[in-house]
Amino acid sequence: MPSMTTSKVSRWDQHGREHTVRVTKSGVQRALACETCDWRRSAQFLPWLKAEEHLAEAHQATVDPATP
């Protein structure tokens, strides 16, 4: 059985609220789960890009905490 690893993509909206999508990896398949709205999707390729797109489209959360 492949080990599972989890990472997350976080962005803030214009009101300062944090929105997070968890990316869980099991083998080559990745599962995306939004903590704000319970949106879920599986993705084999570019899961972090799909997470960023969801956050921008569904929550207007585009501020990356990693950028100064």
C-alpha positions in Angstrom: 0.0 0.0 0.0 1.5 3.4 -0.9 2.0 5.9 1.8 -0.2 9.0 2.0 1.2 12.5 2.2 -0.7 15.7 2.7 0.2 19.3 1.7 -2.0 22.4 1.5 -2.5 25.5 -0.7 -3.6 28.6 1.2 -4.8 31.9 -0.1 -6.4 34.9 1.5 -9.4 36.9 0.2 -9.8 40.7 0.1 -11.4 40.5 3.6 -8.4 38.8 5.2 -10.0 35.4 5.5 -7.9 32.3 4.9 -9.1 29.6 2.5 -7.2 26.3 2.3 -7.3 23.3 -0.1 -5.6 20.1 1.2 -3.8 18.0 -1.3 -3.5 14.3 -0.3 -1.2 12.1 -2.4 -1.6 8.4 -2.6 0.6 6.8 -5.3 0.2 8.8 -8.5 -3.3 10.0 -7.6 -4.0 13.2 -5.6 -7.2 14.2 -3.9 -8.1 17.9 -3.4 -10.4 19.0 -0.6 -11.4 22.6 0.2 -11.8 23.3 3.9 -14.1 26.2 3.3 -16.8 24.8 1.0 -16.3 21.0 1.0 -15.4 21.0 -2.7 -13.6 17.8 -3.7 -11.8 16.7 -6.8 -9.2 14.1 -7.8 -6.3 15.1 -9.9 -3.3 13.2 -11.3 -1.6 16.2 -12.9 -1.1 19.8 -11.6 -3.1 19.4 -8.4 -1.7 22.7 -6.8 -2.7 24.6 -9.9 -6.2 23.2 -9.7 -6.4 24.1 -6.0 -5.2 27.7 -6.8 -7.9 28.0 -9.5 -10.6 26.8 -7.2 -9.6 29.3 -4.5 -9.5 32.2 -7.0 -12.8 31.3 -8.7 -15.0 30.1 -5.8 -13.6 32.3 -3.0 -11.8 35.2 -4.7 -8.8 34.2 -2.6 -5.7 35.3 -4.5 -3.3 36.6 -1.9 -0.4 34.2 -1.6 1.0 34.2 2.0 4.4 33.1 0.7 4.9 36.4 -1.3 6.0 39.5 0.6 
